[in-house]
């Protein structure tokens, strides 16, 4: 149950209408930074959990 080309184009057009062409690069950058911070936080949490397990 994936997205086809038509659905992706329709979603992209809707986003373009809502946010406008000038705000899309800033929106993409903010989303990318958020995802990177989330991944970094997950790695740090995983590393701290492993350190706690080794202490016990």
Secondary structure, 3 states (H helix, E strand, C coil): CCCCHHHHHHHHHHHHHHHCHHHHHHHHHHHHHHHHHHHHHHHHHHHHHHHHHHHC
